[in-house]
Amino acid sequence: MAPANNMGTAGYAGLFAENVIGFWVRCYDKDGHVQKTYDSRQKQALPRTVKIFLVTIGSAGLARLGQVPDYTTAGAGDEPDLDAFIRALPNGVRETARAHSTEVRLQNAL
């Protein structure tokens, strides 16, 4: 993470990664169900699996991004609909967008 350049009233405002415009995380229990109430600040069982979803855009698309994307287009289901999120991006941005996801299994959560 890069240091924040404008703390403002909303808190931390640093850089997560170059050209990442969408970031979602889902935690799953040992049975593969989404843990909708997981809070890492609370003492509770660790999720068995964590899935991370990203949408990145190219530099040309970043220059054309004139407003904050509508994150509700990804939905609130067990997994975000990254294709719907990308389709909702403006022309000139959408064409450079790419979806990425990975799954991390937490061995110490057995």
N, C-alpha and C positions, 0 to 999 in steps of 0.2 A: 504494500500500500504506500502511496505517496503521501507526503505531509499535506495537510489541508492548507489551502490558500485563502479560504474565506469561511470562517467558522459561523458567522451570522447568528441568527436566533434558532436555526434548525439543528445545530450540532455539527458533527463531523461532515465535511464536504470534500474529502480527498478522492484521489483516483484509485479505482479498483483495478482496472486493466484497460489497456488501449482499445478503444472502439467497441467495448461491450455495452450494449444498450438494453439488454434484458438478462436478468439473473433470478433464478428460482431454485429453491432447495426443498426437497421432500424427504422426510424421515419415515422409515418403515420399521414396524415391530417384527418379532421373530416369525409371525404368521404371514408377513407380507402386506399387512394393512398399514395405511398411512396413519402416522401419529399426528393428528391435527393439533394436539395441545402440547406438543413437546416444547420444553423451555430449558435450555442448557444451564440456566441459572438455578434451577431447582434440582434437588437431589432426587433422582429417579433413575430407572433403568435406561441405559443408553439405547439409542435405536440400533437395530441389527444392521440396517443398510441405510445409506444416505445417497440420494440421487441428486445430481447437480445439473441444471439446464442453463445454457447460455445462448444468447443471440448476439452475434457480432456483425458489424458493418464495415465495409471498406472505407478508406480515407475519402474517396470521392463522395460516397453516401453521407459520411459524417459532415462534410461541408454543406450538404443540402438539407440536413436535418434542422428544421426551423422551429420545432416545438417538441415537447416531451411526448413520447409515444403513449398510446392508450394501452396500459398494461392489463386492463380488464378483458381485452380481446383474447388473452391466453386462457381465460377461464379460471375457475377455482377448483377444478377436479383433482383427482389423485395425481395426474401429471398435466403440466401446462400444455396447451395446444400451441406449439411454437409456429406451426405453419399458419394458423389463423393470425397470430401476432405479426408475422412477417407480411402476410397479405394486407394487413391494415396499415402498414407503413406507407408513406407517400412515395409517389413515383420518383425515381432517381435515388431513393434510399433502399427501397424494396429489392431492387436488382442486385445490390451488393451485400444483402443480408444472408447470413449463414447460421443454421441451428447446430448446436453442439450439446451433447449430454454424456455423462459418465456416471457410473455406479461405484460406490465405495462400500465394501463390506467391512464392518468394524469387528475385528476378531475378539476384542476385549468385551464385547457386548453379548457373548454367548451365554 
